[in-house]
Amino acid sequence: MDNKNRKIIAAWNDLSEHYQKSVRISTDDVHYGALSYGEKQLHLIGSVKGKKVLEIGCGGGQNTIALARQGAHAVGVDPSTIQLAHAFSLAKSCNQLIVL
């Protein structure tokens, strides 16, 4: 991994706790940004029940959890270990098994 990517990951690790506390992201709907409408309004992906879904850059796992709640076999990946720790904790509190 090059130095630029290391710096980006380090920045996300440093920012993660503040980001997760300040930006309340629902686990009941797939979101497309902190200030945008979600899937329930936009209908961009349709039914995911029974589908395999990979979320690249899952952050705190909110979308991955929302997709699992809708019946998807959801997998989330993120380079930030702090964001993934938040995702594991959130998934556990939501009684969801997700793969990260």
N, C-alpha and C positions, 0 to 999 in steps of 0.2 A: 504494500500500500504506500502510495506516495505521501509526501508531507502535507500537501493541500488537503487530501482526504482525511488524514489524521486530525488536522485542525478543524475541519467541519464536524467530525464526529465528537471531538473534544468540546466544541462549542455547543452542540446539542446536549451532550452530557451535562454541561454546566447550566444550560437553560431549562432542562427538562422539568425540574421540580417547580419552578416558577410558572412555566407554560401550563403544566397540568393543573395547577391551582387557579390560574387566572382565566383559562379558557375552558369553560364547562362544555364538554362534548358528550352528547348522549350516546348510550349504548343500545338505544331502542330504534335508531334509524341510522342508515349510512349517510354520512355527511360529506360534503364536497368542499369544505372550507369553514373556518370558524364563523364567518358572517354570511354564509350562503344557505340556500334552501337545501333540504336533504332529499333522500330518495323518495320519501312518502309524497313529496310535492312534485318532484321532477320526473319520476318514473323512467330513469335512464337505463337501469339494468334488469328490471323485471324480476321474476321469481328466481330465487337461487336455491330453492329446496332441492336437496339431493345432489347439487353441483359441487365440484371442487373449486375453491376460490383461493387465490393467492393475493394477499395484499402486500405490496412492496412499499416499504417505508411506513409501516403500521403505527409508528409512534407508540402511544399509550394503549393501543389495541382496541379502541372504541369501535371502529368500523368492523374489525375482525370479530368482535363479540356480537355486534349487531347482525352480521352475516350468519354467524353460528346460531343465533336465536331464531333466524328465519329459515333454518334447516340446512344451511350450507356446511360442507366440510371445509372449514376455514383455516387457513394458515397465514400467519403474519410474520414478516421479517423486517428488521430494522437494524442499522449499524450502531445505534445508541444503546448501550447496555442499561443505562438508567431508564430510558423509555421502555425497554423490554421488561425491566423489573416492575415498572408501573403496570404494564400490560398483564403480567402474571398475577399481580396482586388484585387488579381490577377483575380479571377473569374469575379468580377464586371467589371474590365477593359477590359476583353475579352468578355463581354456580355454573359456569361455563368451562368446558374443556376446549381450549384452543391450542394449536401448535404454533410456537413462535421460534 
